[in-house]
Amino acid sequence: MAHILLVDDDQGFTSATQTLLAAESHQVETAASLEEARKVLGAGGFDLMFVDLSLPDGSGLELIGENSPKAVIITGHPSIETA
């Protein structure tokens, strides 16, 4: 079982992904912004983060540089620039 942080402002995506991961016995917490994610990450203990590239208060890339959990970048706005 992994402790996973899912950072995305799309509530539909977050809810569906959280349900899928929880069904595989993972402990999942969510955040909808950089500010919220930083607060949740302060508690520590995460094994993995799924981070939306584009959040209301900045780029999800900021979290990757600031924190130690492994991260997977997700985006609903793919482009050559974000690849």
PyMOL commands that set and color helices and strands:
alter all, ss='L'
color gray80, all
select helices_A, chain A and resi 11-23+34-41+61-66
alter helices_A, ss='H'
color red, helices_A
select strands_A, chain A and resi 3-7+27-31+48-52+54-55+58-59+70-74
alter strands_A, ss='S'
color yellow, strands_A
deselect
rebuild
show_as cartoon
